[in-house]
């Protein structure tokens, strides 16, 4: 059920994020969700795209370093407290969330080393999970 997320490493200098997303656009790849984290020297552009394999191909052809990770994608209600509810459920479990971010269509993407356990936790608490088929 998990979704493949791409992590693209970009130099922390003007224009590099534009180069990465422009490369995807030129390759006909649609970005569905993204998050950007940065440090002094580099940034990590986390992406959910409609064509993962093609995205990797076009990014690597332009010498971007790309890593792929499974993430859970939960559909959350568009109501106050939805994010707080998931945060509380996960914090009460033994799972460690490395990071999370909002995606398109009121979705929440979560990264953990125990993806199957996280998905079961979310399902058992009434949250719907999205797959790559749901996003494309």
Helices and strands as residue ranges (DSSP letters): E 3-11, H 16-26, E 31-38, E 42-49, H 52-61, E 65-75, H 82-91, E 99-103, E 107-111, H 115-124, E 128-129, H 132-135
